Amino acid sequence: MSLKNKVAIIGVGCTKFGENFDLDYKDMLVESYTEALEDAGIGPKEIDAAWLATAFPDMAHYEGNSGSSLADPLNLFGIPTTHVTNYCATGMDAIRNAAMAVASGNARFAYIGGVEKMRDVPPRDSLIAQVVKTGHPVVGKGATAPGMFAMLETRYMAVRGVDRTPFAEISVKNHYNGSLNPKAHFGRPVTIDAVLNAPMIAYPLGLYECTPVSDGSASVIITTPEIAKSLKKDSILIKALTLSIDSGWNPQFDKSNQFLGFKSTQNAAGMAYKEAGIKNPHDEIDFAEVHDCFTITEVVNYEDLQFCPRGEGWKFIHEGHSTREGELPVNVSGGLQSSGHPIGATGVRMVYELVTQLRGKAGKRQLENVRVGLAHNLGGPGSVASVAILSRAD
């Protein structure tokens, strides 16, 4: 089923991402939900179905194992509530499922809440524990995210003949953008010297080239374009929302994998462009929020999303094309690098950013004359990707 022009986003909300020690899982969900509900201008009784996006409910507190973790704090009992988890694409996949319910006529108003509480335990007891305690005893143990993406960067540098500079420029760009975003985890710029000389996490990835572990929640409310118009809402249309899974946990065993990009992103983007009717992404996309879990990821995303030719992602940042002043601004929110990455909430937060920009309500970080935006998530070891394309309704 094509979602093009069948679903409108009428409400969005987002907490500040970061070390939210004063808020628990439910507090953050209530905060983003309340903001989205007020933005949509509807009452809670009008919501017909809800989706909860939490990627790792067993990380620290066991919240998010079922839809009841959403229904209980929001008092949304008596309606279908579904828990979605799909690595880092969890939030956007939850929106995809909700959008299909609205487009098919199964729900008039659908709510999506993304939330993750990651800072209540030390880092080594969160995501790192997942690979230390589980997985294959030889090829799985110790396969941390920084280690896997560091190998991608060393491969890219060797094949493309570049040094660490373009990747450091990603960090500088995104931390500057994050300094304009009051809801970002990190709110100050960094210099290229600071990035290049930062403590090494997994060579060649330094501290400022890795996304922080964060708490946070974001919410979206959707309906049909016809209902949105009757409500006289400043709605945003979904032009495409796709998902592609193209490997298991060990993509290194795929003989066709050149480790210079991600098949999942390439395929999800191809499906999204076909659905939205986009022929030239570079010229037809006004701005994008892409998955920059590490700086190398944003560089290969440029190529996988067809923003530039294959092999020229490093030039795309080095020549300034993806800056706020460039021809295709990327991650004006600060991206994951600065905004943070509470996994289940990230994809929903990206859609929140697109909607806010397309409405012209992004404050200091507002771009001029934007009508079409793209959001992209990449999950696991690059195995799953989701791409959303949104546009103004008028």
Secondary structure, DSSP 4 states (H G I P E B T S, - for coil): ---TTT-EEEEEEEPPPB--TTS-HHHHHHHHHHHHHHHHT--GGG--EEEEE-S-TTTTT-TTSSTHHHHHHHT-TTS-EEEE--GGGHHHHHHHHHHHHHHTTS-SSEEEEEEE--TTS-GGGTHHHHHHHSS-TTTTTT--HHHHHHHHHHHHHHHHT--SHHHHHHHHHHHHHHTT-TT-S--S---HHHHHTSPEEETTEEGGGBPPP-BEEEEEEEE-HHHHHHTT---EEEEEEEEEE---S-GGG-TT--SSS-HHHHHHHHHHHHHHT-S-HHHH--EEE---SBHHHHHHHHHHTTSS-TT-HHHHHHTTTTSTTSSS-B-TT-HHHHH---HHHHHHHHHHHHHHHHTT--GGGPPSS--EEEEEEEETTTTEEEEEEEEE--
